[in-house]
Amino acid sequence: MKRLKVLVALGLTLLLAAALAAGCPPTPQSLVVLHFNDFHGQVQPVKNKDGSAQGGLDRLAGLADAIRADDAGKHVPTLLLNAGDILTGTAFSTLFRGKPEFHVLGLMRLTAMTPGNHEWDCGATALETRARDASFPLLVANLKANDPARVFWKPFATFTVGHSRIGIIGVTTPDTPLTTAPGNTKGFTFTDPVAAVGNVLGSIGPRQWDFVIVLSHCGFDVDRKIAHAFPQIGLIVGGHDHKVIEKPWIENGVPIVQAGDRGRFLGRVTVTLRRGRRPAVAGTLIPVLNGTPASGDVARYIAPFLAREQEELGTFIARLPRELSGDRNLLRTAEAPIGDLITDGMRRAASADAAFLNGGTVRAGLPAGAVTQKDLYGCLPYFDSLHTTRLTGEQIQALLDRCASMPSTDPPGGFLQMSGISVTYRRGNARHVLIGGKPLDLRADYLVACTNFLCSGGDGLVEFTQGRDIRDWGISIQDILRREIGSPDIKIPTAGKRIHREALAKPIKKAS
């Protein structure tokens, strides 16, 4: 009998070893994946239209700590992932160039992140410094450096969770060189993210990982392509287009999650790995609200930075008669008064025929009443200068046609706000274009005010790169806006006089 027990025990041991060798956990293994994306330097809570507040870096960290502690009590391991764009969007992030945000990610015990396009806004050298000082890996499989010494990332990482091996592959948007300032990505090449995921999966092999996570700052449409190409992926944690996906979207059997933006939500995904069966995945978004417990360590760390921000940027600069909205969707689909105000100032400063500003440059509005330096840099966090170039009427027509064809769902930042021009957009075409009140002459030359970002073809607006006689005026766009709002006789433009959209006629129902 004793010999039989020994043989049974030996057999069970061999079966267990075989199961582990085959990359399958012998018993169901649960783990939790916490995730957030597109934080954009929003260390303080976001004020909602109803007066409530959501987010806040100390509360986001406190919520993650609380969940991790609760999971640990249940012997469930937890991963914390960030899908990019920690930086850019607030005066705080612009002032400190991302140093406090990256430090707090370490305090939060972040497992891994993939850098978004806005991680490059302070330049490649600053990003290299942040990455090398970080206590967590930056993962990007579709990024190459001309100089191997400048590689500050890994294409993937493996984490042992209980008796399971979790593989995480990072990818970021290949449009990064078009969505950050010219020169920020010089020396680096961004490749196709779908192919990059395939290369990693092909080199690692199916038996080395029990569960594969793709950490993506590519946007929902690209994430869906990745899911279609590689159904063996267990989970895609996404970002870039700020989608609020309350429950995992299933594409070709692959769950895709995303948690909005600015730390308003923390995503939670529970994964159960089961031998011989596809992993079970369930997820939700947890709002970060006033009652969410805050991390004392994070609050104490960021307090001196907030005090310094107030000291350096709390200076009063103007008083506005009414609020200027910085609504993201408005600036990227239609005429916005704040876009009118900035482009009017650009056109006047350069004595130009017309002025253009990509809507994605404006990251926040300005309040009614007192406006501070902090408000100004929150509105325009990018440091860019006024430029002029000469474009033909044909090139201007092509730019406007491009704007007319941009989608209204998840609109791109390249939609142009303008001054000196009126246009009607209909069925993807720009019609009835007037410059200075006169019809656009396709063969004429026009002096156009814009930014260095646009002159370099930013946001894919390549027509600007075809201009002639480019001039840098050495005036920042922030200074132009400061001058406009500081005018004692300021008149806020009324939207609707420059950009018109013709509604499509409704089909006539046939009589039955």
SULPEZI-V561744 format. One record per helix or strand. SS is the DSSP state (helix for helix, strand for strand). FROM is the first residue (numbers start at 1). LEN is the number of residues. If there is no record, write none. Layout:
ss->SS from->FROM len->LEN
ss->SS from->FROM len->LEN
This chain:
ss->helix from->2 len->20
ss->strand from->29 len->8
ss->strand from->46 len->2
ss->strand from->53 len->2
ss->helix from->57 len->17
ss->strand from->77 len->6
ss->helix from->91 len->6
ss->helix from->99 len->9
ss->strand from->112 len->2
ss->helix from->117 len->4
ss->helix from->124 len->10
ss->strand from->137 len->3
ss->strand from->143 len->3
ss->helix from->148 len->3
ss->strand from->154 len->1
ss->strand from->156 len->6
ss->strand from->164 len->9
ss->helix from->176 len->4
ss->strand from->188 len->3
ss->helix from->193 len->12
ss->strand from->211 len->7
ss->helix from->220 len->10
ss->strand from->235 len->3
ss->strand from->244 len->1
ss->strand from->249 len->3
ss->strand from->254 len->4
ss->strand from->259 len->1
ss->strand from->265 len->10
ss->strand from->277 len->11
ss->helix from->296 len->18
ss->strand from->316 len->5
ss->strand from->324 len->1
ss->helix from->328 len->4
ss->helix from->337 len->14
ss->strand from->354 len->5
ss->helix from->359 len->3
ss->strand from->366 len->1
ss->strand from->369 len->4
ss->helix from->373 len->7
ss->strand from->385 len->8
ss->helix from->393 len->12
ss->strand from->416 len->4
ss->strand from->421 len->6
ss->strand from->429 len->7
ss->strand from->438 len->2
ss->strand from->445 len->7
ss->helix from->452 len->4
ss->helix from->458 len->3
ss->helix from->462 len->5
ss->strand from->468 len->9
ss->helix from->477 len->9
ss->strand from->499 len->3
